[in-house]
């Protein structure tokens, strides 16, 4: 009887430990413990997908640079695709802009609440070499090789207006080669509008 009692205690204790570990490591529990706050603006929130117009600062003033599709998810997850992803053969990226003559991956990053109506973001893209990618900045490579990483930091303010929700603010970005050298630094502003569900188009 004493042996059975000890065995039963061991079984019960083992079950409690297993249940505790399952709770600690379950995805739902992890997300709940690491959830980024939802940024509110007049009852709205940041979660969802947005189309983003990007302008970069130049000596001549702000200039249109790219369009992006960004998505904010619960848990502080941010993903993004950019319209200049395949720019390694762009003839305009020369001289001081030569480090931009590369191809970019989609971006993955993190967002968190900065103020009641603001969100801070950091996200990154792989940089891949192409035909016009400068070896002076990225070293020797074969076409398509990963030669660096792009890092973008931004702060956006969420607002409601007559045209719908907008998210806008400043950003900075750096292109860094695999040796850790920063080959380009720039800044600018972005304005994003939420992608809304649209009705089917009649054929």
Order of alpha helices (4+ residues) and beta strands (2+ residues): alpha-alpha-beta-beta-beta-beta-beta-beta-beta-beta-alpha-beta-beta-beta
